[in-house]
Amino acid sequence: MDSGYPNRHGYLAPIKGSTYHLPEFRLRRGRALQGKDEIFNFLHSSLRNVIERAFGVLKQKWRILKAMPSFSPRQQKHIIMACIALHNFIRDSKLRDEEFDRCDADEEYMPKAARAAARTQGDDEPEGENEVTMNTIRDRIATALVSARAR
C-alpha cells in the first residue's frame, strides 16, 4: 500500500510528508533515518517491496493470478491459496524455481507483474473514522519501532 492510498480498516498507508520509496533512502548515502516517520516509512517500504516481489513471482509462475475478476472473491481466495500451497511444495521439495532464483540472486530484481502493480495509483477516498483509527495504529507502531531501535 503506497502513499496514494488513505489509511482505512485493513490497510496501513505510509506517513505522508516523509521520505518513502527505497531509492529515495538510498540517495541519502548513509545518512541515518531521522524520527519515527522516516523509520516507519523505510520499514513499510522495505516490507512492501518484498511483498510486491513475491506477488510478482507468483503471477509469473501461476498465470491464473494475473486476471481473476470473473471469479467470485471466495473462488479467488481458494485459487490464491492453492497457488501458494503449490509454490511452498516446490520450495520444500527443493525443486528449481527460476523466478525465485532470480529474486534470491538479485535483491533489486522485480518481476514485470510486480513493477506494474507498483505503478498503480490509489483512490481518493475521503478521510473517515477508519482512517483516523488506522492513523492511531500506525502511530503506535512507529513509536514502538523507535523504542525498539533505542534499546
Solvent accessible surface area in square Angstrom, and as a share of the most:
residue,aa,sasa,rsa
1,M,52,0.23
2,D,16,0.09
3,S,41,0.26
4,G,34,0.33
5,Y,54,0.20
6,P,14,0.09
7,N,3,0.02
8,R,45,0.16
9,H,142,0.64
10,G,62,0.60
11,Y,101,0.38
12,L,43,0.21
13,A,2,0.02
14,P,1,0.01
15,I,24,0.12
16,K,135,0.57
17,G,93,0.89
18,S,30,0.19
19,T,37,0.22
20,Y,10,0.04
21,H,81,0.36
22,L,23,0.11
23,P,80,0.51
24,E,75,0.34
25,F,17,0.07
26,R,123,0.45
27,L,130,0.65
28,R,37,0.13
29,R,213,0.78
30,G,81,0.78
31,R,121,0.44
32,A,75,0.58
33,L,42,0.21
34,Q,107,0.47
35,G,49,0.47
36,K,68,0.29
37,D,56,0.29
38,E,22,0.10
39,I,15,0.08
40,F,7,0.03
41,N,0,0.00
42,F,61,0.25
43,L,63,0.31
44,H,28,0.12
45,S,7,0.05
46,S,31,0.20
47,L,109,0.54
48,R,31,0.11
49,N,41,0.21
50,V,89,0.51
51,I,79,0.40
52,E,26,0.12
53,R,29,0.11
54,A,37,0.29
55,F,96,0.40
56,G,1,0.01
57,V,0,0.00
58,L,14,0.07
59,K,54,0.23
60,Q,35,0.16
61,K,70,0.30
62,W,55,0.19
63,R,148,0.54
64,I,79,0.40
65,L,20,0.10
66,K,96,0.41
67,A,74,0.58
68,M,19,0.08
69,P,116,0.73
70,S,108,0.70
71,F,71,0.30
72,S,51,0.33
73,P,111,0.70
74,R,172,0.63
75,Q,93,0.41
76,Q,49,0.22
77,K,106,0.45
78,H,84,0.37
79,I,31,0.16
80,I,58,0.29
81,M,105,0.47
82,A,52,0.40
83,C,7,0.04
84,I,64,0.33
85,A,60,0.46
86,L,88,0.44
87,H,20,0.09
88,N,72,0.37
89,F,131,0.55
90,I,26,0.13
91,R,90,0.33
92,D,115,0.59
93,S,47,0.30
94,K,178,0.75
95,L,99,0.49
96,R,199,0.73
97,D,3,0.02
98,E,105,0.47
99,E,23,0.10
100,F,30,0.12
101,D,45,0.24
102,R,107,0.39
103,C,16,0.09
104,D,99,0.51
105,A,92,0.71
106,D,67,0.35
107,E,133,0.60
108,E,105,0.47
109,Y,44,0.17
110,M,31,0.14
111,P,1,0.01
112,K,141,0.60
113,A,16,0.13
114,A,2,0.02
115,R,105,0.38
116,A,52,0.40
117,A,50,0.38
118,A,34,0.26
119,R,162,0.59
120,T,76,0.44
121,Q,145,0.64
122,G,19,0.18
123,D,66,0.34
124,D,143,0.74
125,E,79,0.35
126,P,109,0.69
127,E,128,0.57
128,G,38,0.36
129,E,149,0.67
130,N,81,0.42
131,E,22,0.10
132,V,88,0.51
133,T,71,0.41
134,M,18,0.08
135,N,49,0.25
136,T,58,0.34
137,I,66,0.33
138,R,34,0.13
139,D,66,0.34
140,R,166,0.60
141,I,68,0.34
142,A,0,0.00
143,T,65,0.38
144,A,60,0.47
145,L,48,0.24
146,V,55,0.32
147,S,50,0.32
148,A,56,0.44
149,R,133,0.48
150,A,86,0.67
151,R,232,0.85
